[in-house]
Amino acid sequence: MKDTEILSTFLELDPQPQPRAERALVFDACQAGVVLRALLFVEVVVGVGAMFGAADLLNWVLRLSVLTGAALPATLVWLIAACSLKRWLSRLPPFGQYGAGLLLGALAGVYGCAMLLMVGLTDQPPWIASASTGAALAAALVAALVLRAKGRAPAATAARLSELQARIRPHFLFNTLNSAIALVRAEPAKAETLLEDLSDLFRHALMDQGESVTLNDEIALAQRYLAIEQVRFGERLQMEWALDPQAGQAVLPPLLLQPLVENAVRHGVEPSVAGATVRISTRRRGSVVIIKVTNTVPAGAGAPGHGVALDNVRDRLRLLHDVQGQFRCGLVDGVYQVRMEVPI
């Protein structure tokens, strides 16, 4: 491979044409955590409202039961409608999305009132009051979701910058180039493969990948990185893969697996003269995918770290999957383990 070809490979960050940018979605109701919090919020409001006019505790419980029978189904209708119309809502300007959320809330309130009328719990249904209450509750939910989305954007940007800095650490680049130089005369084909893996790694790190990628993409990137480090460490880096083909379509934040693999090499392989074993496994269990990254550490301790990469991964996983994303890590019997669960 000629120098000009190597340089062109580094500069060719994104050869594919970029899709036209779409209007941002103001609020997103398609999250299990959002559904649970919305139902809890509405139930609390209904519980407080039922106190007005309640003569005693029994009367309050009866009023709460009646109102809950109307409010919770109506809330679920609003959440389902808002989630189902997600693509359509994203085409509207922000004020249009706000208005659609309030309109759906008013319709959900009318639906709840109609349910009370159908089961005979009211003779004079308060249509206007129900629609107004539904719109007010929807406004509160939309405001909470908008604040959640605004809080998510800077966090994702900061995480992206942190991961970008990790990808282009000078010592990793210099070590890789030195390894390639050492191989140029003795094993030119191996040196070319090493440089191609390095260029693919940098291209993947620098391109804008959007909000999420598949687990298959993350595994492919980790394999390129480990192929580079395998040249550097040789037999000191022992790899074990246990990949479930059914887990490959799980959705992750981009560059989530990479810092975990780097940590395994940095804290497991680098400080150990004998090297270490890095194991990556994926398994699908029902609607959940379990991802594990483990590495043996020297003398059961390993090189201490600040935990920045782990906190970064944990926060980004929580931002994408909320309560459905689980993250745990720790040292067990001389093996450092990172375990993640994501929905599929």
NUDREN-830532 format. One record per residue (C-alpha): residue number from 1; residue in three letters; x, y, z. Coordinates in nm, 2 decimals. Layout:
+-----+-----+--------+--------+--------+
|   n | res |      X |      Y |      Z |
+-----+-----+--------+--------+--------+
| NUM | Ala |      X |      Y |      Z |
...
+-----+-----+--------+--------+--------+
REM end
This chain:
+-----+-----+--------+--------+--------+
|   n | res |      X |      Y |      Z |
+-----+-----+--------+--------+--------+
|   1 | Met |   0.00 |   0.00 |   0.00 |
|   2 | Lys |   0.14 |   0.34 |  -0.10 |
|   3 | Asp |   0.16 |   0.64 |   0.13 |
|   4 | Thr |  -0.09 |   0.83 |  -0.07 |
|   5 | Glu |  -0.34 |   0.54 |  -0.04 |
|   6 | Ile |  -0.29 |   0.53 |   0.33 |
|   7 | Leu |  -0.35 |   0.91 |   0.36 |
|   8 | Ser |  -0.66 |   0.89 |   0.14 |
|   9 | Thr |  -0.80 |   0.62 |   0.36 |
|  10 | Phe |  -0.76 |   0.83 |   0.67 |
|  11 | Leu |  -0.92 |   1.14 |   0.50 |
|  12 | Glu |  -1.21 |   0.94 |   0.35 |
|  13 | Leu |  -1.42 |   0.96 |   0.67 |
|  14 | Asp |  -1.76 |   0.91 |   0.52 |
|  15 | Pro |  -1.78 |   0.79 |   0.16 |
|  16 | Gln |  -2.15 |   0.73 |   0.17 |
|  17 | Pro |  -2.39 |   1.01 |   0.08 |
|  18 | Gln |  -2.54 |   1.16 |   0.39 |
|  19 | Pro |  -2.92 |   1.15 |   0.43 |
|  20 | Arg |  -3.11 |   1.47 |   0.45 |
|  21 | Ala |  -3.15 |   1.58 |   0.81 |
|  22 | Glu |  -3.50 |   1.53 |   0.95 |
|  23 | Arg |  -3.68 |   1.76 |   1.19 |
|  24 | Ala |  -3.61 |   1.67 |   1.55 |
|  25 | Leu |  -3.88 |   1.50 |   1.76 |
|  26 | Val |  -3.98 |   1.72 |   2.05 |
|  27 | Phe |  -4.10 |   1.45 |   2.28 |
|  28 | Asp |  -4.08 |   1.07 |   2.27 |
|  29 | Ala |  -4.33 |   0.85 |   2.45 |
|  30 | Cys |  -4.18 |   0.52 |   2.32 |
|  31 | Gln |  -3.99 |   0.42 |   2.64 |
|  32 | Ala |  -4.09 |   0.18 |   2.91 |
|  33 | Gly |  -3.96 |   0.42 |   3.18 |
|  34 | Val |  -4.17 |   0.70 |   3.03 |
|  35 | Val |  -4.48 |   0.48 |   3.05 |
|  36 | Leu |  -4.42 |   0.38 |   3.41 |
|  37 | Arg |  -4.35 |   0.74 |   3.52 |
|  38 | Ala |  -4.65 |   0.88 |   3.33 |
|  39 | Leu |  -4.89 |   0.63 |   3.49 |
|  40 | Leu |  -4.75 |   0.70 |   3.83 |
|  41 | Phe |  -4.78 |   1.08 |   3.78 |
|  42 | Val |  -5.14 |   1.05 |   3.66 |
|  43 | Glu |  -5.23 |   0.82 |   3.95 |
|  44 | Val |  -5.08 |   1.07 |   4.20 |
|  45 | Val |  -5.28 |   1.35 |   4.05 |
|  46 | Val |  -5.60 |   1.15 |   4.05 |
|  47 | Gly |  -5.53 |   1.05 |   4.41 |
|  48 | Val |  -5.50 |   1.41 |   4.52 |
|  49 | Gly |  -5.81 |   1.51 |   4.32 |
|  50 | Ala |  -6.01 |   1.23 |   4.48 |
|  51 | Met |  -5.95 |   1.39 |   4.82 |
|  52 | Phe |  -6.17 |   1.68 |   4.74 |
|  53 | Gly |  -6.52 |   1.60 |   4.85 |
|  54 | Ala |  -6.42 |   1.27 |   5.01 |
|  55 | Ala |  -6.60 |   1.23 |   5.35 |
|  56 | Asp |  -6.37 |   0.96 |   5.49 |
|  57 | Leu |  -6.10 |   0.71 |   5.39 |
|  58 | Leu |  -6.35 |   0.46 |   5.25 |
|  59 | Asn |  -6.52 |   0.72 |   5.04 |
|  60 | Trp |  -6.17 |   0.84 |   4.91 |
|  61 | Val |  -6.08 |   0.48 |   4.81 |
|  62 | Leu |  -6.41 |   0.44 |   4.62 |
|  63 | Arg |  -6.37 |   0.78 |   4.44 |
|  64 | Leu |  -6.00 |   0.69 |   4.36 |
|  65 | Ser |  -6.11 |   0.35 |   4.22 |
|  66 | Val |  -6.37 |   0.52 |   3.99 |
|  67 | Leu |  -6.13 |   0.79 |   3.87 |
|  68 | Thr |  -5.85 |   0.54 |   3.82 |
|  69 | Gly |  -6.07 |   0.32 |   3.60 |
|  70 | Ala |  -6.11 |   0.62 |   3.37 |
|  71 | Ala |  -5.77 |   0.80 |   3.40 |
|  72 | Leu |  -5.52 |   0.51 |   3.36 |
|  73 | Pro |  -5.68 |   0.37 |   3.04 |
|  74 | Ala |  -5.70 |   0.72 |   2.90 |
|  75 | Thr |  -5.33 |   0.77 |   2.99 |
|  76 | Leu |  -5.23 |   0.45 |   2.81 |
|  77 | Val |  -5.43 |   0.56 |   2.51 |
|  78 | Trp |  -5.24 |   0.89 |   2.50 |
|  79 | Leu |  -4.90 |   0.71 |   2.53 |
|  80 | Ile |  -4.99 |   0.45 |   2.26 |
|  81 | Ala |  -5.11 |   0.72 |   2.03 |
|  82 | Ala |  -4.81 |   0.94 |   2.09 |
|  83 | Cys |  -4.57 |   0.65 |   2.03 |
|  84 | Ser |  -4.76 |   0.52 |   1.72 |
|  85 | Leu |  -4.76 |   0.87 |   1.56 |
|  86 | Lys |  -4.39 |   0.93 |   1.64 |
|  87 | Arg |  -4.28 |   0.95 |   1.28 |
|  88 | Trp |  -4.57 |   1.17 |   1.18 |
|  89 | Leu |  -4.51 |   1.40 |   1.48 |
|  90 | Ser |  -4.14 |   1.44 |   1.39 |
|  91 | Arg |  -4.25 |   1.60 |   1.06 |
|  92 | Leu |  -4.43 |   1.88 |   1.24 |
|  93 | Pro |  -4.27 |   2.20 |   1.37 |
|  94 | Pro |  -4.21 |   2.21 |   1.74 |
|  95 | Phe |  -4.53 |   2.41 |   1.81 |
|  96 | Gly |  -4.72 |   2.16 |   1.60 |
|  97 | Gln |  -4.59 |   1.87 |   1.81 |
|  98 | Tyr |  -4.69 |   2.05 |   2.13 |
|  99 | Gly |  -5.04 |   2.11 |   1.99 |
| 100 | Ala |  -5.07 |   1.75 |   1.88 |
| 101 | Gly |  -4.97 |   1.63 |   2.23 |
| 102 | Leu |  -5.23 |   1.85 |   2.39 |
| 103 | Leu |  -5.50 |   1.75 |   2.14 |
| 104 | Leu |  -5.43 |   1.38 |   2.20 |
| 105 | Gly |  -5.45 |   1.45 |   2.57 |
| 106 | Ala |  -5.79 |   1.62 |   2.53 |
| 107 | Leu |  -5.92 |   1.32 |   2.33 |
| 108 | Ala |  -5.78 |   1.08 |   2.59 |
| 109 | Gly |  -5.98 |   1.28 |   2.86 |
| 110 | Val |  -6.29 |   1.24 |   2.65 |
| 111 | Tyr |  -6.22 |   0.87 |   2.61 |
| 112 | Gly |  -6.19 |   0.83 |   2.99 |
| 113 | Cys |  -6.52 |   1.02 |   3.04 |
| 114 | Ala |  -6.69 |   0.80 |   2.78 |
| 115 | Met |  -6.57 |   0.49 |   2.97 |
| 116 | Leu |  -6.74 |   0.62 |   3.29 |
| 117 | Leu |  -7.06 |   0.68 |   3.09 |
| 118 | Met |  -7.05 |   0.33 |   2.94 |
| 119 | Val |  -7.03 |   0.15 |   3.28 |
| 120 | Gly |  -7.30 |   0.37 |   3.42 |
| 121 | Leu |  -7.09 |   0.55 |   3.68 |
| 122 | Thr |  -7.22 |   0.89 |   3.57 |
| 123 | Asp |  -7.54 |   1.03 |   3.43 |
| 124 | Gln |  -7.41 |   1.37 |   3.33 |
| 125 | Pro |  -7.06 |   1.32 |   3.18 |
| 126 | Pro |  -6.84 |   1.62 |   3.22 |
| 127 | Trp |  -6.71 |   1.62 |   2.86 |
| 128 | Ile |  -6.55 |   1.97 |   2.87 |
| 129 | Ala |  -6.39 |   1.92 |   3.21 |
| 130 | Ser |  -6.25 |   1.58 |   3.11 |
| 131 | Ala |  -6.11 |   1.72 |   2.79 |
| 132 | Ser |  -5.95 |   2.01 |   2.98 |
| 133 | Thr |  -5.81 |   1.78 |   3.24 |
| 134 | Gly |  -5.67 |   1.55 |   2.98 |
| 135 | Ala |  -5.51 |   1.84 |   2.79 |
| 136 | Ala |  -5.36 |   1.98 |   3.12 |
| 137 | Leu |  -5.21 |   1.64 |   3.22 |
| 138 | Ala |  -5.08 |   1.59 |   2.86 |
| 139 | Ala |  -4.92 |   1.94 |   2.88 |
| 140 | Ala |  -4.73 |   1.83 |   3.20 |
| 141 | Leu |  -4.62 |   1.51 |   3.04 |
| 142 | Val |  -4.50 |   1.68 |   2.72 |
| 143 | Ala |  -4.31 |   1.94 |   2.93 |
| 144 | Ala |  -4.14 |   1.66 |   3.13 |
| 145 | Leu |  -4.05 |   1.47 |   2.81 |
| 146 | Val |  -3.91 |   1.79 |   2.65 |
| 147 | Leu |  -3.70 |   1.86 |   2.95 |
| 148 | Arg |  -3.58 |   1.50 |   2.94 |
| 149 | Ala |  -3.48 |   1.53 |   2.57 |
| 150 | Lys |  -3.30 |   1.86 |   2.63 |
| 151 | Gly |  -3.11 |   1.71 |   2.91 |
| 152 | Arg |  -3.02 |   1.42 |   2.69 |
| 153 | Ala |  -2.87 |   1.62 |   2.41 |
| 154 | Pro |  -2.57 |   1.78 |   2.59 |
| 155 | Ala |  -2.50 |   1.46 |   2.78 |
| 156 | Ala |  -2.49 |   1.27 |   2.45 |
| 157 | Thr |  -2.26 |   1.54 |   2.30 |
| 158 | Ala |  -2.03 |   1.53 |   2.60 |
| 159 | Ala |  -2.01 |   1.16 |   2.58 |
| 160 | Arg |  -1.94 |   1.17 |   2.21 |
| 161 | Leu |  -1.65 |   1.41 |   2.27 |
| 162 | Ser |  -1.51 |   1.20 |   2.55 |
| 163 | Glu |  -1.52 |   0.89 |   2.33 |
| 164 | Leu |  -1.37 |   1.07 |   2.04 |
| 165 | Gln |  -1.07 |   1.17 |   2.26 |
| 166 | Ala |  -1.04 |   0.81 |   2.38 |
| 167 | Arg |  -1.03 |   0.69 |   2.02 |
| 168 | Ile |  -0.74 |   0.91 |   1.91 |
| 169 | Arg |  -0.51 |   0.88 |   2.22 |
| 170 | Pro |  -0.16 |   0.95 |   2.09 |
| 171 | His |   0.00 |   0.65 |   2.25 |
| 172 | Phe |  -0.23 |   0.41 |   2.09 |
| 173 | Leu |  -0.17 |   0.57 |   1.75 |
| 174 | Phe |   0.20 |   0.57 |   1.79 |
| 175 | Asn |   0.22 |   0.22 |   1.92 |
| 176 | Thr |   0.01 |   0.10 |   1.62 |
| 177 | Leu |   0.22 |   0.28 |   1.37 |
| 178 | Asn |   0.54 |   0.15 |   1.53 |
| 179 | Ser |   0.41 |  -0.20 |   1.50 |
| 180 | Ala |   0.33 |  -0.15 |   1.14 |
| 181 | Ile |   0.67 |  -0.01 |   1.07 |
| 182 | Ala |   0.83 |  -0.31 |   1.23 |
| 183 | Leu |   0.62 |  -0.54 |   1.00 |
| 184 | Val |   0.67 |  -0.35 |   0.67 |
| 185 | Arg |   0.98 |  -0.54 |   0.56 |
| 186 | Ala |   0.93 |  -0.88 |   0.74 |
| 187 | Glu |   0.56 |  -0.92 |   0.68 |
| 188 | Pro |   0.43 |  -0.65 |   0.44 |
| 189 | Ala |   0.09 |  -0.81 |   0.40 |
| 190 | Lys |   0.04 |  -0.81 |   0.78 |
| 191 | Ala |   0.15 |  -0.45 |   0.80 |
| 192 | Glu |  -0.10 |  -0.35 |   0.53 |
| 193 | Thr |  -0.38 |  -0.53 |   0.72 |
| 194 | Leu |  -0.29 |  -0.35 |   1.04 |
| 195 | Leu |  -0.30 |  -0.01 |   0.87 |
| 196 | Glu |  -0.64 |  -0.09 |   0.71 |
| 197 | Asp |  -0.78 |  -0.19 |   1.05 |
| 198 | Leu |  -0.64 |   0.13 |   1.20 |
| 199 | Ser |  -0.80 |   0.34 |   0.92 |
| 200 | Asp |  -1.13 |   0.16 |   0.96 |
| 201 | Leu |  -1.12 |   0.22 |   1.34 |
| 202 | Phe |  -1.06 |   0.60 |   1.30 |
| 203 | Arg |  -1.32 |   0.63 |   1.02 |
| 204 | His |  -1.58 |   0.47 |   1.24 |
| 205 | Ala |  -1.48 |   0.69 |   1.54 |
| 206 | Leu |  -1.49 |   1.02 |   1.35 |
| 207 | Met |  -1.81 |   0.97 |   1.14 |
| 208 | Asp |  -2.15 |   1.08 |   1.27 |
| 209 | Gln |  -2.33 |   0.76 |   1.34 |
| 210 | Gly |  -2.65 |   0.90 |   1.49 |
| 211 | Glu |  -2.82 |   0.80 |   1.81 |
| 212 | Ser |  -2.77 |   0.42 |   1.80 |
| 213 | Val |  -2.61 |   0.13 |   1.62 |
| 214 | Thr |  -2.65 |  -0.24 |   1.63 |
| 215 | Leu |  -2.46 |  -0.48 |   1.85 |
| 216 | Asn |  -2.31 |  -0.64 |   1.54 |
| 217 | Asp |  -2.16 |  -0.31 |   1.44 |
| 218 | Glu |  -2.01 |  -0.27 |   1.79 |
| 219 | Ile |  -1.87 |  -0.62 |   1.78 |
| 220 | Ala |  -1.71 |  -0.56 |   1.43 |
| 221 | Leu |  -1.54 |  -0.24 |   1.56 |
| 222 | Ala |  -1.41 |  -0.42 |   1.87 |
| 223 | Gln |  -1.27 |  -0.70 |   1.65 |
| 224 | Arg |  -1.07 |  -0.45 |   1.45 |
| 225 | Tyr |  -0.94 |  -0.29 |   1.76 |
| 226 | Leu |  -0.83 |  -0.62 |   1.91 |
| 227 | Ala |  -0.67 |  -0.73 |   1.59 |
| 228 | Ile |  -0.45 |  -0.42 |   1.61 |
| 229 | Glu |  -0.37 |  -0.49 |   1.98 |
| 230 | Gln |  -0.30 |  -0.86 |   1.90 |
| 231 | Val |  -0.01 |  -0.75 |   1.68 |
| 232 | Arg |   0.13 |  -0.54 |   1.96 |
| 233 | Phe |   0.09 |  -0.78 |   2.24 |
| 234 | Gly |   0.11 |  -1.11 |   2.06 |
| 235 | Glu |   0.05 |  -1.41 |   2.29 |
| 236 | Arg |   0.00 |  -1.19 |   2.59 |
| 237 | Leu |  -0.34 |  -1.11 |   2.46 |
| 238 | Gln |  -0.57 |  -1.41 |   2.47 |
| 239 | Met |  -0.91 |  -1.36 |   2.31 |
| 240 | Glu |  -1.23 |  -1.56 |   2.37 |
| 241 | Trp |  -1.55 |  -1.49 |   2.18 |
| 242 | Ala |  -1.90 |  -1.63 |   2.26 |
| 243 | Leu |  -2.14 |  -1.45 |   2.03 |
| 244 | Asp |  -2.51 |  -1.53 |   2.00 |
| 245 | Pro |  -2.63 |  -1.47 |   1.64 |
| 246 | Gln |  -2.97 |  -1.38 |   1.77 |
| 247 | Ala |  -2.84 |  -1.10 |   1.98 |
| 248 | Gly |  -2.68 |  -0.90 |   1.70 |
| 249 | Gln |  -2.97 |  -0.67 |   1.63 |
| 250 | Ala |  -2.98 |  -0.52 |   1.98 |
| 251 | Val |  -2.95 |  -0.14 |   1.97 |
| 252 | Leu |  -2.67 |   0.04 |   2.16 |
| 253 | Pro |  -2.53 |   0.39 |   2.17 |
| 254 | Pro |  -2.24 |   0.42 |   1.92 |
| 255 | Leu |  -1.90 |   0.34 |   2.05 |
| 256 | Leu |  -2.03 |   0.18 |   2.37 |
| 257 | Leu |  -1.85 |  -0.15 |   2.36 |
| 258 | Gln |  -1.52 |   0.00 |   2.25 |
| 259 | Pro |  -1.41 |   0.17 |   2.57 |
| 260 | Leu |  -1.49 |  -0.15 |   2.77 |
| 261 | Val |  -1.26 |  -0.35 |   2.54 |
| 262 | Glu |  -0.99 |  -0.08 |   2.57 |
| 263 | Asn |  -1.02 |  -0.09 |   2.95 |
| 264 | Ala |  -0.98 |  -0.47 |   2.94 |
| 265 | Val |  -0.66 |  -0.44 |   2.74 |
| 266 | Arg |  -0.52 |  -0.14 |   2.93 |
| 267 | His |  -0.59 |  -0.27 |   3.29 |
| 268 | Gly |  -0.56 |  -0.64 |   3.22 |
| 269 | Val |  -0.30 |  -0.70 |   2.95 |
| 270 | Glu |  -0.07 |  -0.40 |   2.96 |
| 271 | Pro |   0.04 |  -0.43 |   3.33 |
| 272 | Ser |   0.08 |  -0.81 |   3.32 |
| 273 | Val |   0.40 |  -0.97 |   3.20 |
| 274 | Ala |   0.21 |  -1.30 |   3.15 |
| 275 | Gly |  -0.07 |  -1.12 |   2.97 |
| 276 | Ala |  -0.44 |  -1.16 |   3.02 |
| 277 | Thr |  -0.75 |  -1.32 |   2.88 |
| 278 | Val |  -1.02 |  -1.09 |   2.74 |
| 279 | Arg |  -1.36 |  -1.25 |   2.68 |
| 280 | Ile |  -1.66 |  -1.10 |   2.51 |
| 281 | Ser |  -1.99 |  -1.28 |   2.51 |
| 282 | Thr |  -2.34 |  -1.20 |   2.40 |
| 283 | Arg |  -2.66 |  -1.39 |   2.46 |
| 284 | Arg |  -3.03 |  -1.34 |   2.39 |
| 285 | Arg |  -3.27 |  -1.43 |   2.66 |
| 286 | Gly |  -3.62 |  -1.36 |   2.55 |
| 287 | Ser |  -3.66 |  -0.99 |   2.48 |
| 288 | Val |  -3.33 |  -0.91 |   2.66 |
| 289 | Val |  -2.97 |  -0.93 |   2.53 |
| 290 | Ile |  -2.69 |  -0.98 |   2.78 |
| 291 | Ile |  -2.35 |  -0.85 |   2.69 |
| 292 | Lys |  -2.04 |  -0.94 |   2.90 |
| 293 | Val |  -1.69 |  -0.81 |   2.87 |
| 294 | Thr |  -1.44 |  -0.97 |   3.12 |
| 295 | Asn |  -1.07 |  -0.97 |   3.16 |
| 296 | Thr |  -0.83 |  -1.14 |   3.40 |
| 297 | Val |  -0.61 |  -0.89 |   3.60 |
| 298 | Pro |  -0.26 |  -0.94 |   3.73 |
| 299 | Ala |  -0.25 |  -1.07 |   4.09 |
| 300 | Gly |  -0.62 |  -1.01 |   4.11 |
| 301 | Ala |  -0.58 |  -0.63 |   4.12 |
| 302 | Gly |  -0.48 |  -0.47 |   3.80 |
| 303 | Ala |  -0.39 |  -0.11 |   3.72 |
| 304 | Pro |  -0.62 |   0.13 |   3.90 |
| 305 | Gly |  -0.84 |   0.36 |   3.69 |
| 306 | His |  -1.07 |   0.66 |   3.75 |
| 307 | Gly |  -1.38 |   0.49 |   3.62 |
| 308 | Val |  -1.46 |   0.76 |   3.37 |
| 309 | Ala |  -1.52 |   0.53 |   3.08 |
| 310 | Leu |  -1.74 |   0.30 |   3.29 |
| 311 | Asp |  -1.95 |   0.60 |   3.41 |
| 312 | Asn |  -1.97 |   0.72 |   3.05 |
| 313 | Val |  -2.10 |   0.38 |   2.93 |
| 314 | Arg |  -2.35 |   0.36 |   3.22 |
| 315 | Asp |  -2.49 |   0.71 |   3.15 |
| 316 | Arg |  -2.52 |   0.66 |   2.78 |
| 317 | Leu |  -2.69 |   0.33 |   2.82 |
| 318 | Arg |  -2.94 |   0.48 |   3.06 |
| 319 | Leu |  -3.01 |   0.77 |   2.82 |
| 320 | Leu |  -3.09 |   0.54 |   2.54 |
| 321 | His |  -3.28 |   0.26 |   2.71 |
| 322 | Asp |  -3.38 |   0.42 |   3.05 |
| 323 | Val |  -3.49 |   0.16 |   3.30 |
| 324 | Gln |  -3.46 |  -0.12 |   3.04 |
| 325 | Gly |  -3.09 |  -0.08 |   3.02 |
| 326 | Gln |  -2.89 |  -0.24 |   3.30 |
| 327 | Phe |  -2.52 |  -0.20 |   3.38 |
| 328 | Arg |  -2.31 |  -0.37 |   3.64 |
| 329 | Cys |  -1.93 |  -0.41 |   3.69 |
| 330 | Gly |  -1.69 |  -0.54 |   3.95 |
| 331 | Leu |  -1.39 |  -0.76 |   4.03 |
| 332 | Val |  -1.48 |  -1.12 |   4.11 |
| 333 | Asp |  -1.21 |  -1.38 |   4.18 |
| 334 | Gly |  -0.94 |  -1.21 |   3.99 |
| 335 | Val |  -1.16 |  -1.14 |   3.69 |
| 336 | Tyr |  -1.30 |  -0.79 |   3.61 |
| 337 | Gln |  -1.65 |  -0.82 |   3.48 |
| 338 | Val |  -1.88 |  -0.58 |   3.30 |
| 339 | Arg |  -2.24 |  -0.70 |   3.24 |
| 340 | Met |  -2.50 |  -0.51 |   3.04 |
| 341 | Glu |  -2.86 |  -0.59 |   2.96 |
| 342 | Val |  -3.04 |  -0.42 |   2.67 |
| 343 | Pro |  -3.39 |  -0.48 |   2.52 |
| 344 | Ile |  -3.43 |  -0.61 |   2.16 |
+-----+-----+--------+--------+--------+
REM end
